[in-house]
Amino acid sequence: MKIIFVRHGHPNYKDDCLTELGHSQAKAAAERLKNEKIDKIFSSTCGRAVETAQHIAARHNMDVHQLEFMREIRWGTPGTDDFVHPWTLATEWVRDDKDIVNLDWKEHVDFKGHEVVDSYNTVSAAFDCWLKDFGYQREGKYYRVLKENNDTIMMVSHGGSSSVALSHIFNLPFSFVCWTICPDFTAITVVDFCGKEGELTTPQFKLVNDAHHIEGITAENYFGR
């Protein structure tokens, strides 16, 4: 099974919708993906993701299926004004010569006790349940192929929730993914689950953070909600 991750277009975060620029970017992504064989399209329930997915779905005459668990992740310390932005932390870790490939990143003082860890655990668990519906059951660090699946599934979501999903399925520290994969608006990342029925498998990257379809349709990138 192939999963095509797409980040939403340039947003109006206050009203949770796409800006005019975001609609242009989403249309460019839809044009880019018009010849892709897509079997099902999913999006988070956030308006900016739904609107982006609808542009793509219209080119394929398909419906958009919304997933609550793929809404953008939260960050910060509950009950305080201490907001810890994961991408800011990743940048600071590199600048300060800290290990971004830290397998115990959840226990690091910069993350421990912050909402991003709870969000990470929630999205990861729900994503595994979602994958099981398509025939891939988590066993330890890998996935058991319950049934072979050749579908192509599209997932339109956010910089944060998609990075959590990628971190989880590839067993990569979230801090590492935040530094190495910084999805631009409508950026496309493709992963492929292979393997025969009954085997253990793990996904493979086929494309990472490709946004060349919005060249000339630019905006300052922001890895926010």
C-alpha distance (Angstrom), angle and dihedral (degrees) to the residues before:
residue distance angle dihedral
M1 . . .
K2 3.75 . .
I3 3.81 121.7 .
I4 3.80 119.7 -160.7
F5 3.80 110.9 -159.4
V6 3.81 115.4 -159.3
R7 3.78 125.0 -177.6
H8 3.81 117.1 -140.9
G9 3.80 121.9 -99.6
H10 3.81 127.0 -100.5
P11 3.81 104.7 -50.7
N12 3.73 144.2 -150.0
Y13 3.80 93.6 -137.9
K14 3.81 93.9 -170.8
D15 3.81 93.7 58.7
D16 3.82 94.7 27.9
C17 3.77 96.3 -127.0
L18 3.78 139.4 104.6
T19 3.77 122.0 -83.2
E20 3.79 120.3 -133.4
L21 3.80 86.5 -94.8
G22 3.80 89.9 50.1
H23 3.80 91.6 53.7
S24 3.81 89.2 51.6
Q25 3.79 90.3 51.1
A26 3.82 92.1 47.3
K27 3.80 90.6 50.4
A28 3.81 89.2 51.2
A29 3.80 90.0 51.4
A30 3.80 90.4 48.6
E31 3.80 90.0 52.0
R32 3.80 89.7 48.6
L33 3.81 91.5 52.1
K34 3.80 99.3 38.1
N35 3.82 94.4 107.6
E36 3.80 95.0 43.5
K37 3.79 115.1 113.2
I38 3.79 102.4 -122.4
D39 3.78 122.8 -179.0
K40 3.79 100.1 -177.3
I41 3.80 137.0 4.8
F42 3.79 123.2 -147.5
S43 3.78 131.5 -179.6
S44 3.76 138.3 176.2
T45 3.79 115.3 -99.4
C46 3.82 91.9 -109.8
G47 3.79 112.2 113.5
R48 3.80 95.4 -126.3
A49 3.81 90.9 55.7
V50 3.80 94.2 43.6
E51 3.81 92.0 50.8
T52 3.80 91.2 49.1
A53 3.81 91.3 49.1
Q54 3.80 91.5 48.3
H55 3.81 91.4 59.7
I56 3.80 89.6 54.1
A57 3.80 94.2 41.8
A58 3.81 91.5 52.2
R59 3.81 90.3 61.2
H60 3.81 89.4 54.8
N61 3.81 98.4 37.9
M62 3.79 89.6 -121.6
D63 3.79 138.3 134.9
V64 3.80 125.1 -114.9
H65 3.81 116.7 -124.0
Q66 3.79 112.1 -153.0
L67 3.81 124.5 -140.9
E68 3.79 119.5 -162.5
F69 3.81 93.8 -161.0
M70 3.80 92.4 62.1
R71 3.80 93.6 62.8
E72 3.79 113.7 122.7
I73 3.79 115.5 -72.0
R74 3.80 124.4 -111.3
W75 3.77 126.7 -124.6
G76 3.78 136.9 -175.0
T77 3.79 136.2 66.9
P78 3.82 113.2 -62.8
G79 3.80 112.4 -112.5
T80 3.80 94.7 14.9
D81 3.80 140.0 80.4
D82 3.80 90.4 -119.3
F83 3.79 104.1 121.0
V84 3.78 116.4 -176.1
H85 3.78 111.4 -162.6
P86 3.83 107.9 -156.0
W87 3.80 94.6 -144.8
T88 3.79 92.0 48.7
L89 3.79 89.0 51.1
A90 3.80 92.0 49.8
T91 3.80 90.0 51.9
E92 3.79 91.1 48.2
W93 3.80 91.9 48.6
V94 3.79 91.5 54.7
R95 3.80 91.8 44.6
D96 3.81 91.0 49.7
D97 3.82 93.9 44.4
K98 3.81 93.9 -113.1
D99 3.78 121.0 152.2
I100 3.82 109.8 -96.7
V101 3.81 88.4 -177.6
N102 3.80 88.8 67.3
L103 3.81 108.9 147.0
D104 3.81 88.9 -163.7
W105 3.80 94.2 52.9
K106 3.83 91.7 132.0
E107 3.81 89.5 62.9
H108 3.80 94.8 47.5
V109 3.79 113.9 113.5
D110 3.81 90.1 -119.7
F111 3.83 91.5 60.7
K112 3.79 108.1 21.4
G113 3.80 112.6 108.6
H114 3.80 93.3 12.0
E115 3.79 126.2 124.2
V116 3.78 92.5 -118.2
V117 3.81 90.2 72.8
D118 3.81 92.4 54.0
S119 3.80 89.8 45.9
Y120 3.79 90.2 49.3
N121 3.80 92.5 52.2
T122 3.82 92.9 45.9
V123 3.81 95.3 49.4
S124 3.82 92.8 43.5
A125 3.80 94.0 51.9
A126 3.80 93.4 45.1
F127 3.80 92.1 46.3
D128 3.81 89.9 54.7
C129 3.81 90.4 51.7
W130 3.79 89.0 49.9
L131 3.82 91.7 49.9
K132 3.80 91.1 50.4
D133 3.81 89.0 60.7
F134 3.80 86.8 61.5
G135 3.79 94.1 48.0
Y136 3.82 104.6 -90.1
Q137 3.81 117.6 113.9
R138 3.80 121.3 -170.7
E139 3.81 114.7 -119.6
G140 3.78 112.6 175.1
K141 3.80 106.5 -54.0
Y142 3.80 96.3 -18.3
Y143 3.81 140.4 54.0
R144 3.77 129.0 -110.5
V145 3.80 112.4 -137.3
L146 3.79 103.4 -128.6
K147 3.79 91.0 176.0
E148 3.77 132.4 -2.6
N149 3.78 112.8 -104.6
N150 3.79 126.4 -169.2
D151 3.80 96.5 179.0
T152 3.79 124.5 126.7
I153 3.79 111.1 -136.5
M154 3.79 125.2 -168.7
M155 3.79 121.5 -148.3
V156 3.82 117.0 -169.5
S157 3.78 111.2 -170.6
H158 3.79 142.0 114.1
G159 3.77 143.6 -54.0
G160 3.79 91.0 -106.3
S161 3.80 104.5 40.9
S162 3.81 93.4 42.4
S163 3.81 90.5 48.6
V164 3.81 89.4 52.2
A165 3.81 90.7 51.0
L166 3.81 92.0 49.0
S167 3.79 92.4 45.3
H168 3.80 90.6 51.5
I169 3.79 101.6 44.6
F170 3.82 92.5 45.2
N171 3.84 94.4 41.1
L172 3.79 90.8 -124.7
P173 3.82 123.2 147.8
F174 3.78 110.4 -101.0
S175 3.81 89.5 -131.0
F176 3.81 88.8 58.4
V177 3.81 93.9 48.5
C178 3.81 90.9 48.8
W179 3.80 89.8 56.7
T180 3.80 100.0 39.4
I181 3.82 101.4 36.8
C182 3.80 112.5 43.1
P183 3.80 102.8 164.6
D184 3.77 116.1 -142.7
F185 3.79 120.0 -147.9
T186 3.84 109.7 -62.1
A187 3.82 89.8 -1.5
I188 3.80 113.2 164.9
T189 3.79 125.1 -135.7
V190 3.80 120.1 178.1
V191 3.80 126.7 -161.8
D192 3.78 127.9 -179.5
F193 3.80 128.6 -151.6
C194 3.79 110.5 -156.8
G195 3.80 133.6 168.9
K196 3.76 137.9 101.7
E197 3.78 126.2 -85.4
G198 3.80 110.8 -75.3
E199 3.80 94.8 19.5
L200 3.78 128.7 113.0
T201 3.79 114.4 -116.0
T202 3.77 142.4 171.2
P203 3.81 126.8 -155.1
Q204 3.78 125.6 -98.7
F205 3.80 127.4 -144.1
K206 3.81 112.9 -118.4
L207 3.82 97.7 169.3
V208 3.79 132.0 5.1
N209 3.81 129.2 -156.4
D210 3.79 96.9 -28.9
A211 3.81 111.7 173.2
H212 3.79 101.6 154.1
H213 3.82 89.0 124.5
I214 3.83 89.4 73.5
E215 3.79 96.2 51.0
G216 3.79 104.2 138.0
I217 3.82 90.5 19.0
T218 3.75 95.0 86.0
A219 3.78 142.2 162.3
E220 3.75 135.9 164.8
N221 3.78 104.5 -81.3
Y222 3.78 118.7 -124.3
F223 3.78 124.9 -177.7
G224 3.78 94.7 -149.9
R225 3.76 138.4 122.8
